[in-house]
């Protein structure tokens, strides 16, 4: 059984083991397109969009868009900053058609260290200044979120990768710090070429008094104005 079949088999068993919970009302299917623009060996414009649904359905839970600027300091370290816009359904009820708008200003530091046997250790520290518009159920407010993500990726035959990660998030709002979310990730990816990859995975997410499940599907295509543009 090759690696790609192993990934599909693993994800299938994982979803069956979760049973009805994985496709319950608290499940979100997270579809994303990432189109980073490579300007040079040192500069990149991160660009991504996502469309998230309530379970396996056509009911939208969230639309997102993110843009920014990234500076690669060396082969291991990079820093980035930018803006993001989110439109999120105000409840998990399909009959609720109200969406709340959130503007984010974000900054991050990323470090990736190559280890032996094609392993890569990933660290990301991100801060987000979040501005929520008023909805029928809530007044407008602002918050700051601090996020730390630790991950490990394993590459197989240069084309396939398996990733596991955990991310902890702390919130500062209404003059106090509080736990906001903890996510555990697992995903399998296929590198079509040097510029293009696809990935599928699962996220277990704990927020206060709620556990949510995410099925993730992503497509990434680097738009390059530097280096190899033919693939």
C-alpha positions as CSV (number, residue, x, y, z in Angstrom):
1,X,0.0,0.0,0.0
2,X,1.6,3.3,-1.1
3,X,1.6,6.5,1.0
4,X,-1.3,8.2,-0.7
5,X,-3.5,5.1,-0.1
6,X,-2.3,5.0,3.5
7,X,-3.5,8.7,3.9
8,X,-6.9,8.0,2.4
9,X,-7.3,4.8,4.5
10,X,-6.2,6.6,7.7
11,X,-8.7,9.5,7.2
12,X,-11.5,7.1,6.4
13,X,-10.9,5.1,9.6
14,X,-10.6,8.3,11.6
15,X,-14.0,9.5,10.4
16,X,-15.7,6.2,10.9
17,X,-14.3,5.9,14.4
18,X,-15.9,9.3,15.3
19,X,-19.2,8.0,14.0
20,X,-22.1,10.4,14.1
21,X,-20.2,13.0,16.0
22,X,-17.8,13.9,13.2
23,X,-20.7,14.9,10.9
24,X,-22.9,16.4,13.6
25,X,-24.2,20.0,13.8
26,X,-20.8,21.0,15.3
27,X,-18.9,20.0,12.2
28,X,-17.5,22.5,9.7
29,X,-16.2,21.6,6.3
30,X,-13.3,24.1,5.7
31,X,-12.5,24.6,2.0
32,X,-9.6,27.0,1.2
33,X,-7.6,28.3,-1.7
34,X,-4.2,29.7,-1.1
35,X,-2.5,31.9,-3.8
36,X,0.7,33.2,-2.3
37,X,2.6,35.6,-4.6
38,X,6.4,35.1,-4.7
39,X,8.0,38.5,-5.5
40,X,11.6,37.5,-4.8
41,X,13.6,35.1,-2.7
42,X,13.0,37.4,0.3
43,X,9.4,38.7,-0.2
44,X,6.0,37.1,-0.6
45,X,2.4,38.3,-0.5
46,X,0.2,35.7,1.4
47,X,-3.2,35.5,-0.2
48,X,-6.0,33.0,0.8
49,X,-9.7,32.6,0.7
50,X,-11.9,30.1,2.4
51,X,-15.6,28.9,2.3
52,X,-16.8,27.0,5.3
53,X,-20.0,25.1,5.5
54,X,-22.3,23.6,8.3
55,X,-21.3,20.0,8.0
56,X,-21.6,18.3,4.7
57,X,-24.1,20.7,3.2
58,X,-24.4,23.9,1.1
59,X,-25.3,26.0,4.1
60,X,-22.5,28.6,4.6
61,X,-21.0,29.0,8.0
62,X,-18.2,31.4,7.1
63,X,-16.5,33.3,4.3
64,X,-12.9,34.5,4.8
65,X,-10.2,36.4,3.0
66,X,-6.6,37.2,4.1
67,X,-3.8,39.2,2.5
68,X,-0.4,40.3,3.8
69,X,3.3,40.7,3.2
70,X,6.0,38.2,4.3
71,X,9.7,38.7,4.7
72,X,12.0,35.6,4.7
73,X,14.9,36.4,7.0
74,X,16.8,33.2,6.2
75,X,15.9,29.6,5.3
76,X,14.4,29.0,8.7
77,X,12.8,32.2,9.8
78,X,10.1,34.5,8.4
79,X,7.9,37.4,9.6
80,X,4.6,38.5,8.2
81,X,1.7,40.9,8.7
82,X,-1.6,41.7,7.0
83,X,-5.4,42.1,7.1
84,X,-8.2,39.5,7.1
85,X,-12.0,39.8,6.7
86,X,-14.4,37.3,8.1
87,X,-18.2,36.9,7.7
88,X,-19.5,34.3,10.1
89,X,-23.1,33.0,10.7
90,X,-24.2,34.1,14.1
91,X,-25.4,30.6,15.1
92,X,-25.3,27.0,13.9
93,X,-29.0,27.1,13.0
94,X,-29.5,26.7,9.3
95,X,-32.6,29.0,9.5
96,X,-30.4,31.8,10.9
97,X,-29.3,34.0,7.9
98,X,-27.5,36.7,9.8
99,X,-23.7,37.0,9.4
100,X,-21.4,39.0,11.6
101,X,-18.4,40.8,10.2
102,X,-15.0,40.7,11.7
103,X,-11.9,42.6,10.6
104,X,-8.5,41.3,11.7
105,X,-5.0,42.8,11.7
106,X,-2.5,40.0,12.1
107,X,1.3,39.6,12.7
108,X,3.3,36.4,12.9
109,X,6.7,34.9,13.3
110,X,7.4,31.5,11.7
111,X,10.4,29.1,12.2
112,X,10.9,25.8,10.4
113,X,13.8,23.5,11.1
114,X,14.7,20.6,8.9
115,X,15.4,17.5,10.8
116,X,16.8,14.1,9.8
117,X,14.8,11.6,7.7
118,X,12.7,14.4,6.0
119,X,11.1,15.7,9.1
120,X,10.4,19.4,9.5
121,X,9.7,21.0,12.9
122,X,7.3,24.0,12.6
123,X,6.7,26.8,15.0
124,X,4.4,29.8,14.5
125,X,3.5,32.6,16.9
126,X,0.7,34.9,15.7
127,X,-1.2,37.8,17.2
128,X,-4.5,39.1,15.9
129,X,-6.3,42.4,16.7
130,X,-9.9,41.5,16.1
131,X,-12.8,44.0,15.5
132,X,-16.3,42.6,15.6
133,X,-19.3,44.6,14.2
134,X,-22.5,44.6,16.1
135,X,-25.2,41.9,15.4
136,X,-28.7,41.5,16.7
137,X,-27.4,39.5,19.6
138,X,-24.2,41.3,20.4
139,X,-22.7,44.8,20.6
140,X,-19.6,45.6,18.6
141,X,-16.3,44.9,20.5
142,X,-12.6,44.4,20.0
143,X,-10.2,41.7,21.2
144,X,-6.6,40.5,20.9
145,X,-5.8,36.9,20.3
146,X,-2.5,35.2,20.9
147,X,-1.8,32.0,19.0
148,X,1.1,29.5,19.2
149,X,1.2,26.5,16.8
150,X,3.7,23.6,17.1
151,X,3.8,21.1,14.3
152,X,5.7,18.3,12.7
153,X,5.7,17.4,9.0
154,X,7.1,14.2,7.4
155,X,7.9,14.2,3.6
156,X,7.7,10.9,1.7
157,X,9.2,10.4,-1.8
158,X,9.4,14.2,-2.2
159,X,5.7,14.3,-3.3
160,X,3.7,13.3,-0.2
161,X,3.6,14.8,3.3
162,X,1.9,14.0,6.6
163,X,1.5,16.8,9.2
164,X,0.4,16.8,12.8
165,X,0.1,20.0,14.9
166,X,-1.4,21.6,18.0
167,X,-2.3,25.2,18.4
168,X,-3.2,27.0,21.6
169,X,-5.1,30.4,21.6
170,X,-5.5,32.9,24.4
171,X,-7.9,35.9,24.2
172,X,-7.7,39.4,25.7
173,X,-11.0,41.2,25.7
174,X,-13.1,43.2,28.2
175,X,-10.0,43.8,30.2
176,X,-9.1,40.2,30.9
177,X,-7.3,37.2,29.5
178,X,-9.1,33.9,28.9
179,X,-8.7,30.6,27.1
180,X,-10.1,30.9,23.6
181,X,-9.4,27.7,21.7
182,X,-7.2,24.6,21.4
183,X,-6.8,22.9,18.0
184,X,-5.3,19.6,17.1
185,X,-4.5,19.0,13.4
186,X,-3.7,16.1,11.2
187,X,-3.5,16.2,7.4
188,X,-2.1,14.5,4.3
189,X,-0.8,16.5,1.4
190,X,0.3,15.8,-2.2
191,X,2.8,18.1,-4.0
192,X,1.8,18.2,-7.6
193,X,4.9,20.2,-8.5
194,X,7.2,22.9,-7.0
195,X,4.3,25.5,-7.1
196,X,1.2,23.5,-6.5
197,X,-0.2,21.2,-3.7
198,X,-3.4,19.8,-2.4
199,X,-4.2,18.8,1.2
200,X,-6.9,17.1,3.2
201,X,-7.2,16.7,6.9
202,X,-9.1,16.9,10.2
203,X,-9.1,19.4,13.1
204,X,-10.4,18.8,16.6
205,X,-11.1,22.1,18.2
206,X,-12.0,22.8,21.8
207,X,-13.5,26.2,22.7
208,X,-15.1,27.0,26.1
209,X,-17.9,24.4,26.7
210,X,-17.9,23.3,23.0
211,X,-15.9,20.8,20.9
212,X,-16.0,21.3,17.1
213,X,-14.8,19.2,14.3
214,X,-13.3,20.5,11.0
215,X,-12.9,18.6,7.8
216,X,-10.3,20.5,5.8
217,X,-9.7,20.6,2.0
218,X,-7.1,23.0,0.6
219,X,-5.5,23.9,-2.7
220,X,-2.3,26.0,-2.9
221,X,-0.8,27.5,-6.0
222,X,2.2,29.8,-5.8
223,X,2.1,32.7,-8.2
224,X,5.8,33.3,-8.9
225,X,7.5,36.4,-10.3
226,X,10.8,34.9,-9.2
227,X,12.6,31.6,-9.8
228,X,10.8,28.7,-11.5
229,X,7.6,29.9,-13.2
230,X,7.1,27.1,-15.7
231,X,5.6,24.4,-13.4
